[in-house]
Amino acid sequence: MKEINIDVAVIGSGIAGLEASLDVADAGYKVALIEKSPSIGGRMISLSKVFPTLDCASCITTPKMAAVSHHPFINMMTYTEVREIKKNDDGFDLYAIKKPRYINEGECISCKKCEEVCPVYIEDDFEHELSPKKAISIPFTNAVPQLPVLDMNKCIRCGACARICPKDCIDYLQKAEEIHIKAHSVIISTGYDITPMNAKKEYNAISIPNVISPLQMERLLAPHGPYGKVIRPSDGKIPESIAYVQCAGSRDKSIGVPYCSRVCCMYAIKQAMLLSGSLPLADITIYYMDIRAFGKGYEEFYSEARAMGINFVKAKVARITADEKGSPVLRIEHQEEASKPKEIKHDLVVLSQGMIPAVRDFLGLDLEINEYGFVSSRDKTLNPSQTNIDGVFVCGVARGPKDIPDTIADAGSAAVSAVNYIKSIKGKSL
């Protein structure tokens, strides 16, 4: 078993994990950044732009990814899952498994020749199944590290990739590697998932292809997205009418998510504004219960969207069905006027899904979790990143729904807390 000794183990490499790792490493402490996916970057690297500035999401995330990969004090551990965490007198023991990529990472030169000759196409999870990829491929264009992964479950063992590889680094027999990480402190930055598409049965999102998730719309809007333009998944038609259904995954006890996810209103408005620019003739409607524009510049952002001609309708969407051409039909109930429910057809519908914890089982750590599955803070006022376990800190959406600026600030708080904790225990041992 491989053994690594570091100061801080950061679990999760989204924008919170990247920021926390860089802050700790810049303070002169050794970091292990552990990411279960083949690339660092988390959810943010797949976004098109961020609100309310409409800055390029990749332009913010990619430099931090590069800084992490080149930092002398950061051990970047991708495609690695933590299986168990134990607290001991000196800190923490983390037991992890590095999953096989089926390539020799030290020899690969990222030439993509293996990807070019592979005859097998599979669903691309980075593009949220909107387009295919090869069974052996680099996860996405600006992935870090630029190393391919071979899906052995879909591989047909034709040997084409091994024959074309100029470095002879394809290894079909590669095994998982066990790793023991010793750390003084742990930062939990495991991020979020979005509520399932089928959480609200009345919306029939699984059976209607033109009802999509907000993350799928992010990829359609991204300049490096699957199609290079916004089209309907079912037939490739450019939509003339697009609707957003707010609170499709939040503020709903029937699906077990009674809380507000905070960002849904703003990402819907952001996407609507981007759609208005890319499809100037399209009608864009946002069906909402309340618009919660809580952050700096958010109310102005909302007002700007209204001035652009985006329709805001205060109504609850009760049901979604489809007509004979696959166009979604929304049954809406107005909240501001006494009228009978109406049925309105749109070419494309986006469900504004909410945030739920990506991880609920912390592998042996007896962390205090709130009723919604997020990690609780010991003191929300003085040190919100401190958990109920000394030496374990939490940041980002692992602690609760928040936007990107709050997530980055949260990560800085966790990093400072981890550094101060290490200083305190090392001072005691002297």
C-alpha positions in Angstrom: 0.0 0.0 0.0 1.3 3.4 -1.0 1.7 5.8 1.9 1.6 9.6 1.7 2.3 12.1 4.6 0.8 15.6 4.2 -0.6 18.4 6.3 -4.1 18.8 4.9 -6.3 16.4 2.9 -8.9 18.3 0.8 -11.7 16.0 -0.4 -13.3 17.3 -3.6 -11.8 19.6 -6.3 -14.6 21.9 -7.3 -14.0 25.6 -7.0 -14.1 25.3 -3.2 -11.6 22.5 -3.1 -9.3 24.3 -5.6 -9.4 27.5 -3.6 -8.9 25.8 -0.2 -5.9 23.8 -1.6 -4.2 26.8 -3.1 -4.7 28.9 0.1 -3.3 26.2 2.3 -0.4 25.4 0.0 0.5 29.1 -0.4 0.8 29.2 3.4 3.6 26.6 3.1 1.7 23.5 4.0 1.5 20.2 2.1 -1.9 19.3 0.6 -3.4 16.2 -0.9 -6.3 17.2 -3.2 -8.4 14.1 -3.7 -10.9 14.0 -6.5 -13.0 10.9 -7.5 -13.4 12.1 -11.1 -10.6 11.8 -13.8 -10.2 15.6 -13.8 -10.3 18.4 -11.2 -12.6 21.4 -11.7 -15.9 20.1 -10.4 -19.2 21.5 -11.7 -18.0 25.0 -12.4 -15.7 23.9 -15.3 -18.8 22.8 -17.2 -20.7 26.0 -16.9 -20.9 28.6 -19.7 -20.8 31.9 -17.8 -21.3 33.1 -14.2 -23.8 35.5 -12.8 -24.2 38.5 -12.5 -21.0 39.5 -14.4 -21.5 37.0 -17.2 -17.7 36.2 -17.0 -16.5 33.0 -18.7 -16.7 30.2 -16.1 -13.7 28.4 -17.7 -11.7 31.6 -17.6 -12.1 31.6 -13.8 -11.7 27.9 -13.2 -8.9 26.9 -15.6 -6.2 29.1 -14.1 -6.9 27.7 -10.7 -6.8 24.1 -12.1 -3.4 24.9 -13.7 -2.1 26.5 -10.5 -3.1 23.4 -8.5 -1.4 21.0 -10.9 1.9 23.0 -10.9 2.0 23.9 -7.2 5.0 22.2 -5.5 3.1 21.7 -2.2 -0.1 20.1 -3.8 -0.3 16.4 -4.5 -3.2 16.2 -7.0 -4.9 12.8 -6.8 -7.5 12.4 -9.5 -9.7 9.3 -10.1 -9.2 8.5 -6.5 -12.0 7.7 -3.9 -11.7 7.9 -0.2 -13.0 4.7 1.3 -12.4 5.3 5.0 -11.3 8.1 7.4 -10.1 7.4 10.9 -9.1 10.0 13.5 -6.0 9.2 15.6 -3.8 11.0 18.1 -1.7 12.7 15.4 -4.5 13.6 13.0 -6.3 11.4 10.5 -5.7 8.3 8.4 -7.4 8.3 5.0 -7.7 5.1 3.1 -8.3 5.7 -0.6 -8.4 3.7 -3.9 -6.9 5.1 -7.1 -9.0 3.7 -9.9 -7.3 2.4 -13.0 -7.3 4.5 -16.1 -5.7 1.5 -18.0 -2.9 3.7 -19.2 0.6 4.3 -17.9 0.2 7.9 -16.6 4.0 8.5 -16.5 4.4 7.6 -20.2 1.3 9.1 -21.8 1.9 12.2 -23.9 -1.8 13.1 -24.4 -1.6 12.8 -28.2 -5.3 11.5 -28.4 -4.3 8.9 -31.1 -6.0 6.2 -29.0 -9.2 8.3 -28.9 -9.1 8.8 -32.7 -8.9 5.1 -33.6 -11.3 3.8 -31.0 -14.4 2.4 -32.7 -16.7 2.4 -29.7 -18.9 5.4 -28.8 -20.4 5.8 -25.3 -22.5 8.5 -23.5 -20.5 11.5 -22.5 -21.2 12.3 -18.9 -19.4 15.7 -19.1 -21.9 16.7 -21.8 -24.7 15.2 -19.7 -25.5 12.6 -22.4 -26.1 15.3 -25.1 -23.3 13.8 -27.2 -21.2 10.7 -27.4 -17.5 10.2 -26.7 -15.1 7.3 -27.4 -14.6 4.4 -24.9 -11.1 5.8 -24.4 -10.8 9.5 -24.2 -9.6 12.6 -22.3 -12.7 13.6 -20.2 -13.0 17.1 -21.8 -11.0 19.7 -23.7 -9.4 21.5 -20.7 -9.3 18.6 -18.3 -6.5 18.5 -15.8 -4.6 16.2 -16.0 -4.8 15.7 -19.8 -4.9 11.9 -19.5 -7.4 9.6 -21.1 -9.6 7.0 -19.3 -10.5 3.7 -20.8 -14.0 2.4 -19.9 -13.3 -1.3 -19.7 -17.1 -2.0 -19.3 -17.6 -0.7 -22.9 -14.3 -1.7 -24.4 -14.5 -4.5 -27.1 -10.9 -5.5 -26.7 -10.1 -4.7 -30.3 -6.6 -3.5 -29.4 -6.7 -0.5 -31.8 -5.6 1.9 -29.1 -2.7 -0.2 -28.0 -1.5 -0.6 -31.5 -1.6 3.1 -32.3 -0.1 4.4 -29.0 3.4 5.8 -29.7 4.5 5.3 -26.1 3.1 1.8 -25.6 1.3 2.9 -22.5 -2.1 1.2 -22.8 -2.4 -1.4 -20.0 -5.5 -3.5 -20.1 -4.5 -5.4 -16.9 -3.9 -2.3 -14.7 -5.3 -2.7 -11.2 -6.6 -0.3 -8.6 -4.1 1.1 -6.2 -4.6 1.3 -2.5 -3.3 4.5 -0.9 -2.9 5.4 2.8 -2.9 9.2 3.4 -1.7 10.6 6.8 -2.9 14.1 7.4 -3.1 16.5 10.3 -6.3 18.1 9.1 -9.2 17.4 6.6 -11.2 19.8 4.5 -14.5 18.5 3.2 -15.4 20.2 -0.1 -17.5 17.5 -1.7 -19.9 19.9 -3.5 -23.4 19.1 -4.7 -25.6 17.1 -6.9 -28.8 18.4 -8.4 -32.2 17.0 -7.6 -33.1 14.1 -10.0 -35.0 14.8 -13.2 -37.7 12.4 -12.1 -38.1 13.9 -8.6 -41.4 15.5 -9.6 -43.4 12.8 -11.3 -45.9 15.2 -12.7 -43.2 16.8 -14.9 -42.5 13.6 -16.9 -39.0 14.8 -17.4 -37.6 11.3 -18.1 -40.1 10.5 -20.9 -40.1 14.0 -22.6 -36.7 14.6 -24.3 -37.3 18.3 -24.7 -37.5 18.8 -21.0 -33.9 19.2 -19.9 -31.8 20.0 -16.8 -30.1 23.3 -16.2 -26.7 21.6 -16.5 -27.6 20.4 -19.9 -28.6 23.9 -20.9 -25.2 25.1 -19.6 -23.5 22.8 -22.1 -25.8 23.9 -24.9 -24.9 27.5 -24.2 -21.2 26.9 -23.7 -19.0 28.0 -26.7 -17.2 24.6 -26.4 -20.5 22.7 -26.0 -21.7 19.6 -27.9 -23.4 21.3 -30.8 -22.0 24.8 -31.0 -25.5 26.2 -30.8 -28.8 25.7 -28.8 -31.0 23.0 -30.3 -33.7 20.7 -29.1 -32.3 17.3 -28.2 -35.1 15.4 -29.8 -34.9 16.6 -33.4 -32.1 19.3 -33.7 -34.7 22.1 -34.2 -33.7 25.6 -33.0 -36.3 26.4 -30.3 -38.5 29.4 -30.9 -40.1 29.2 -27.4 -38.2 28.3 -24.2 -39.6 28.0 -20.7 -38.0 27.8 -17.3 -39.8 26.1 -14.4 -38.6 27.5 -11.1 -38.6 25.5 -7.9 -38.7 22.3 -9.9 -36.3 20.7 -7.3 -36.5 23.0 -4.2 -39.1 24.3 -1.8 -41.2 21.2 -2.2 -41.8 18.8 0.7 -43.2 16.2 -1.6 -39.7 15.5 -3.0 -37.9 15.9 0.3 -36.3 19.3 -0.5 -38.2 21.9 1.4 -35.4 24.5 1.5 -34.6 27.1 -1.1 -31.4 26.3 -3.1 -30.6 30.0 -3.4 -29.0 29.9 -6.9 -31.9 28.6 -9.1 -33.5 32.0 -9.8 -30.2 33.6 -10.7 -28.9 30.8 -13.0 -32.3 30.7 -14.8 -32.1 34.5 -15.4 -28.5 34.2 -16.5 -29.3 31.4 -19.0 -32.4 33.3 -20.2 -30.2 36.4 -20.9 -27.6 34.3 -22.8 -30.4 32.6 -24.8 -31.8 36.0 -25.6 -28.4 36.9 -27.1 -27.9 33.6 -29.0 -31.6 33.3 -30.1 -32.8 36.9 -30.4 -36.2 35.9 -32.0 -37.0 33.3 -29.3 -39.7 33.8 -26.7 -38.3 33.1 -23.2 -40.5 32.7 -20.2 -39.7 32.1 -16.6 -42.5 30.6 -14.5 -41.7 31.4 -10.8 -43.2 31.5 -7.3 -40.8 34.1 -6.0 -37.6 35.7 -7.5 -34.9 35.6 -4.8 -32.1 37.9 -6.0 -30.2 38.0 -2.7 -26.6 38.9 -3.7 -24.6 41.9 -4.7 -25.8 43.2 -8.1 -28.4 40.4 -8.4 -31.5 42.7 -8.2 -30.0 44.8 -11.0 -29.3 41.6 -13.0 -33.0 40.6 -12.6 -34.2 44.1 -13.7 -31.9 44.0 -16.7 -33.4 40.6 -17.7 -36.9 42.1 -17.6 -35.8 45.1 -19.7 -34.4 42.7 -22.3 -37.9 41.3 -22.8 -37.7 38.1 -20.9 -41.2 37.1 -19.7 -41.6 36.6 -15.9 -44.9 34.8 -15.1 -45.8 34.3 -11.4 -47.4 30.9 -11.7 -47.0 27.3 -10.5 -46.5 24.6 -13.1 -48.7 21.8 -12.1 -47.9 19.3 -14.9 -45.9 18.8 -18.1 -47.0 16.6 -21.0 -46.0 16.5 -24.6 -47.8 16.9 -27.9 -47.5 14.6 -30.9 -44.3 16.4 -32.0 -42.6 16.1 -28.7 -43.1 19.7 -27.6 -43.7 20.1 -23.9 -47.1 21.4 -22.8 -47.2 23.1 -19.4 -50.3 23.3 -17.3 -49.9 26.5 -15.2 -51.8 28.0 -12.4 -51.5 31.8 -12.1 -50.8 33.1 -8.6 -51.6 36.8 -9.1 -54.9 36.5 -10.8 -58.0 34.4 -10.4 -58.2 32.4 -13.5 -58.6 28.8 -14.6 -55.4 26.7 -15.2 -54.0 27.1 -18.7 -52.0 24.9 -21.0 -49.2 26.5 -22.8 -46.9 24.8 -25.4 -43.1 25.5 -25.6 -40.4 24.0 -27.8 -38.0 23.5 -24.9 -38.4 23.4 -21.1 -35.6 23.7 -18.5 -36.3 22.5 -15.0 -34.6 24.7 -12.4 -33.4 21.9 -10.2 -32.1 22.5 -6.7 -28.9 21.5 -4.8 -28.6 18.5 -2.7 -25.5 17.1 -0.9 -23.2 15.1 -3.1 -22.0 13.0 -0.1 -23.9 12.0 2.9 -21.7 9.2 4.3 -18.4 10.4 5.5 -16.7 7.0 5.8 -16.2 6.5 9.5 -16.1 10.2 10.5 -18.9 10.9 12.9 -19.7 14.3 11.4 -22.8 16.1 12.5 -25.2 16.4 9.5 -28.3 18.6 9.4 -31.8 17.4 8.5 -31.1 18.0 4.8 -27.9 16.1 4.6 -25.4 19.0 4.7 -22.5 19.1 7.1 -23.3 21.2 10.2 -21.0 23.9 11.6 -20.0 23.9 15.2 -20.3 27.7 15.4 -22.0 29.4 12.5 -21.0 32.8 13.7 -17.4 32.7 14.8 -16.1 29.8 12.6 -18.6 28.4 10.1 -16.1 26.0 8.6 -15.4 24.2 11.9 -17.3 20.9 12.2 -18.0 19.0 15.4 -14.7 17.1 15.0 -11.5 19.0 15.8 -9.3 19.2 12.7 -12.1 18.6 10.2 -13.4 21.6 8.3 -16.1 22.1 5.7 -16.6 24.6 2.9 -18.7 25.3 -0.2 -22.0 23.6 -0.9 -21.1 20.6 1.3 -22.1 23.0 4.1 -25.3 24.2 2.3 -26.5 25.8 -0.9 -24.5 28.9 -2.0 -23.3 30.8 -5.0 -19.8 30.9 -6.4 -18.6 34.1 -4.6 -19.8 32.7 -1.2 -18.3 29.4 -2.0 -14.9 30.9 -2.7 -15.1 33.0 0.5 -16.1 29.8 2.4 -13.1 27.9 1.1 -10.7 30.7 2.2 -12.3 30.4 5.7 -11.7 26.7 5.8 -8.1 27.0 4.6 -7.3 29.6 7.3 -9.0 27.4 10.0 -7.0 24.3 8.9 -3.7 26.2 8.9 -4.4 27.7 12.4 -5.4 24.3 13.7 -2.1 22.7 12.4 -0.1 25.6 14.0 -1.9 25.0 17.3 -1.2 21.2 17.4 2.4 21.6 16.3 2.9 24.2 19.0 1.6 21.8 21.6 3.9 19.1 20.4 7.1 21.3 20.7 
